[in-house]
């Protein structure tokens, strides 16, 4: 057994986007990059040989300590989990909680499974928590939360090895106040990883908006520097959502379960082998292969091939997510993936309701930052929008002695400085008195001196209908002027009659005049 | 030279979705499945060896007959195009029109390039058309259309070989009335393929909504049974849009041009090699490779590797599109891809304005049909919705002697027949007099006897806000009742207070009573 290493500081965050991050997790055997997917392996007979899982690129797997202790206890203790499974990467072991969820009970004591995981030398171990099923009554949910907290406290005293990363599960299921309580209690206990328990049944029923409530509530009370594991995050189509909410680790048996059922995963859905005309993938299993070739294989080889493809597709999605975080385009990836199923879309829309929380963790532009895009009203909840609007109302001061606010439409400014003929239209008003701001569907008011700041000039927008954009933009303009009304004596509003209706301008003028601020509507001379 | 074969009936359509289709195109050398992408190859030195392009899975390529005639005329005539390029699949040759677009002229006569393409034995040949640039004035556009039509007519007399598939280009660019004129004229001439000319500059400027106008207008006047080629459809992110509009063939040099510039294509965007942290792909180039490995290659091998990856990604997208057509989910794929760029999204929204035309070509459910999904107001323009609503208003007759229309909310019906307690609520009204219909955000009115018809019970919906859904659904309900008002003496409207506001029900009741139809609002006893 190697000498125990210190485990504090096992996790470093390198890049962030929304609440997601790319990090490095050090376990006693391996250093893995997160977000990381742990394929679930069966210790007796893995559908895909563990060597193959490793070759596909997985540096981490998860096995079930409860089942191993039930069937191969002595061998496992003698060999250790890494030799038992023949895997040199990071091995996480689950404690039997999933069996509690499916069978109602397990034949093991909480302390026993802790000792066992230490004895076999798991990299990451989990206490024997009590999962909250998605349909749990309040009493059942409360009980699962309380027993889990109690067992977590006990586990701290019971555990001996310092080189194992211990996971503390958060329970509560669909009862968000209990999730809150659970997360608060767990956050006080010294765990290396927090695990969000029992979303399996929630996900099986496609309750992605409930999942968003669950994870976002838990994350709010967990320390930001500690990695978070999401149990049973199965389908690659939802990985982006999981990561965007701040999950760093997840495990999945979907690749194998789906394969046994003849199902072929793609990042945007699931296809039955019999529905496939082509294999829309270029992984080593699919390249130069046809669905007929796969159908022609004997059952075991067919299932294994499907499972390998499913593993390739899953790791590709993890790589796409990392790439999106690096480019600051996780929102775009998430939006794209969530269009694939209306329940996922509901999850995405629910996440936009937590926009203020996303804004807190979303970083400033990264070195590889891409421009940001808007294709619908949901995108007006982007963290960048909230941040800009909040700053305008708190930190921002308009330049001194420019007491005429000139609001010009976005397009003109972006094309070539001030619009042509503007000087003519302004008459003898001295430019030194004018503060030029742009009004923008995406961002509301953009002071011209900030226009080159990311992402104000690096955004592209479509798909927001006039009613929504006029309302939102009108409100933002009014908020800005109300906040800074002592600064401005007059507002001149340059009309963009192609993009906005006269109603917007009339409404703004009326609102301003009610506040005692004179407002002039200006058409550019043509 | 092989004996000329008859070319009529060179194209068979096997499956359809929206205006897209999977077909089989027979050329004199090969039988290719469509939609098919023709990589542009350089006859002197191809960045990716033509053998490799073939190995990646492309059974068709396109070369430039004008450039070949300029540089290697004699050799090409002696060897024939297939031996010259060393490719046994279908070879399309372009005529030099692209050079006209970029250089303003070419040094070749229209008849000369026809003779040359016959002499080298192209599978698919193009007449020397005059492209319309995206910024063409009306006069310029008119001229390009007229000269192209004139040359097309001439070409019919000039061509000798019957085994070559001739393409007739449609011009007009952003002037849709000229596109119409051009397509109408070309449709009268015996071409095996119609080609939509010069979208290159439109696409370079991301004017996807203009592209939709151009292609949809052209398609409207071209025979449905003839394959349509879209010139210069570059990036895989727009292939789904091109196919959904009814393009069967497209060519692209993007894989090589982007590679030369260090750019790595994905189905949802483009990344510079230097911005890549992982290679989010499992193709033979990327699997077990890192961006560093690629950066470390010498320039030629790096560009070739990037280009090969770009070809893999492009062919994967074609396979995904075919798979989507087979499953009837091209709308879903299109929606997903178009979220990746606001200009593509504008193209998608523009396409929804041609919903009635899509409805005409969109087929009944396929054998592998998946359920249909709604995630936003744009999806209410799906062909399935339009078809259902049109049928209700034209062919449909409510069952005889049921003159009370009972409208119940969708969810209840789908869950378990009639809602619990309904009988109690209906009092002594005989069920034999009641015609039960469901009201649905997606479909409006669904007569209960049709509820099992695809896709009425195979749809999932989210993301449509109440204002939009109440307006649309209210209008559909009123249209249905107005049409069938002689049939019904009374309307009973079962309220779903969780999903819809009282305003919807009040509005409906008022509208009905104005039309003299008594309407009762009913709450279910709890």
HADDOCK unambig.tbl for C-alpha pairs under 7 A between the chains (distance, minus, plus):
assign (segid A and resid 275 and name CA) (segid B and resid 368 and name CA) 5.83 0.50 0.50
assign (segid A and resid 276 and name CA) (segid B and resid 323 and name CA) 6.60 0.50 0.50
assign (segid A and resid 277 and name CA) (segid B and resid 323 and name CA) 6.20 0.50 0.50
assign (segid A and resid 278 and name CA) (segid B and resid 319 and name CA) 6.03 0.50 0.50
assign (segid A and resid 278 and name CA) (segid B and resid 323 and name CA) 6.42 0.50 0.50
assign (segid A and resid 279 and name CA) (segid B and resid 319 and name CA) 6.97 0.50 0.50
assign (segid A and resid 280 and name CA) (segid B and resid 316 and name CA) 5.33 0.50 0.50
assign (segid A and resid 280 and name CA) (segid B and resid 319 and name CA) 4.95 0.50 0.50
assign (segid A and resid 280 and name CA) (segid B and resid 320 and name CA) 5.00 0.50 0.50
assign (segid A and resid 281 and name CA) (segid B and resid 316 and name CA) 5.76 0.50 0.50
assign (segid A and resid 282 and name CA) (segid B and resid 282 and name CA) 6.20 0.50 0.50
assign (segid A and resid 282 and name CA) (segid B and resid 283 and name CA) 4.75 0.50 0.50
assign (segid A and resid 282 and name CA) (segid B and resid 312 and name CA) 6.98 0.50 0.50
assign (segid A and resid 282 and name CA) (segid B and resid 316 and name CA) 6.78 0.50 0.50
assign (segid A and resid 283 and name CA) (segid B and resid 282 and name CA) 4.75 0.50 0.50
assign (segid A and resid 283 and name CA) (segid B and resid 283 and name CA) 5.25 0.50 0.50
assign (segid A and resid 284 and name CA) (segid B and resid 284 and name CA) 6.94 0.50 0.50
assign (segid A and resid 312 and name CA) (segid B and resid 282 and name CA) 6.96 0.50 0.50
assign (segid A and resid 316 and name CA) (segid B and resid 280 and name CA) 5.33 0.50 0.50
assign (segid A and resid 316 and name CA) (segid B and resid 281 and name CA) 5.76 0.50 0.50
assign (segid A and resid 316 and name CA) (segid B and resid 282 and name CA) 6.78 0.50 0.50
assign (segid A and resid 319 and name CA) (segid B and resid 278 and name CA) 6.02 0.50 0.50
assign (segid A and resid 319 and name CA) (segid B and resid 279 and name CA) 6.96 0.50 0.50
assign (segid A and resid 319 and name CA) (segid B and resid 280 and name CA) 4.95 0.50 0.50
assign (segid A and resid 320 and name CA) (segid B and resid 280 and name CA) 5.00 0.50 0.50
assign (segid A and resid 323 and name CA) (segid B and resid 276 and name CA) 6.58 0.50 0.50
assign (segid A and resid 323 and name CA) (segid B and resid 277 and name CA) 6.18 0.50 0.50
assign (segid A and resid 323 and name CA) (segid B and resid 278 and name CA) 6.44 0.50 0.50
assign (segid A and resid 332 and name CA) (segid B and resid 340 and name CA) 6.67 0.50 0.50
assign (segid A and resid 336 and name CA) (segid B and resid 336 and name CA) 5.27 0.50 0.50
assign (segid A and resid 336 and name CA) (segid B and resid 339 and name CA) 5.94 0.50 0.50
assign (segid A and resid 336 and name CA) (segid B and resid 340 and name CA) 6.87 0.50 0.50
assign (segid A and resid 339 and name CA) (segid B and resid 336 and name CA) 5.94 0.50 0.50
assign (segid A and resid 339 and name CA) (segid B and resid 375 and name CA) 6.49 0.50 0.50
assign (segid A and resid 340 and name CA) (segid B and resid 332 and name CA) 6.67 0.50 0.50
assign (segid A and resid 340 and name CA) (segid B and resid 336 and name CA) 6.86 0.50 0.50
assign (segid A and resid 341 and name CA) (segid B and resid 373 and name CA) 6.83 0.50 0.50
assign (segid A and resid 342 and name CA) (segid B and resid 373 and name CA) 6.40 0.50 0.50
assign (segid A and resid 342 and name CA) (segid B and resid 374 and name CA) 6.31 0.50 0.50
assign (segid A and resid 342 and name CA) (segid B and resid 375 and name CA) 5.44 0.50 0.50
assign (segid A and resid 342 and name CA) (segid B and resid 460 and name CA) 6.26 0.50 0.50
assign (segid A and resid 342 and name CA) (segid B and resid 461 and name CA) 5.58 0.50 0.50
assign (segid A and resid 342 and name CA) (segid B and resid 462 and name CA) 5.14 0.50 0.50
assign (segid A and resid 343 and name CA) (segid B and resid 462 and name CA) 6.97 0.50 0.50
assign (segid A and resid 345 and name CA) (segid B and resid 375 and name CA) 6.51 0.50 0.50
assign (segid A and resid 345 and name CA) (segid B and resid 462 and name CA) 6.95 0.50 0.50
assign (segid A and resid 345 and name CA) (segid B and resid 463 and name CA) 6.96 0.50 0.50
assign (segid A and resid 346 and name CA) (segid B and resid 462 and name CA) 6.25 0.50 0.50
assign (segid A and resid 346 and name CA) (segid B and resid 463 and name CA) 6.62 0.50 0.50
assign (segid A and resid 368 and name CA) (segid B and resid 275 and name CA) 5.85 0.50 0.50
assign (segid A and resid 373 and name CA) (segid B and resid 341 and name CA) 6.83 0.50 0.50
assign (segid A and resid 373 and name CA) (segid B and resid 342 and name CA) 6.41 0.50 0.50
assign (segid A and resid 374 and name CA) (segid B and resid 342 and name CA) 6.32 0.50 0.50
assign (segid A and resid 375 and name CA) (segid B and resid 339 and name CA) 6.50 0.50 0.50
assign (segid A and resid 375 and name CA) (segid B and resid 342 and name CA) 5.44 0.50 0.50
assign (segid A and resid 375 and name CA) (segid B and resid 345 and name CA) 6.51 0.50 0.50
assign (segid A and resid 460 and name CA) (segid B and resid 342 and name CA) 6.27 0.50 0.50
assign (segid A and resid 461 and name CA) (segid B and resid 342 and name CA) 5.58 0.50 0.50
assign (segid A and resid 462 and name CA) (segid B and resid 342 and name CA) 5.15 0.50 0.50
assign (segid A and resid 462 and name CA) (segid B and resid 343 and name CA) 6.96 0.50 0.50
assign (segid A and resid 462 and name CA) (segid B and resid 345 and name CA) 6.97 0.50 0.50
assign (segid A and resid 462 and name CA) (segid B and resid 346 and name CA) 6.26 0.50 0.50
assign (segid A and resid 463 and name CA) (segid B and resid 345 and name CA) 6.97 0.50 0.50
assign (segid A and resid 463 and name CA) (segid B and resid 346 and name CA) 6.61 0.50 0.50
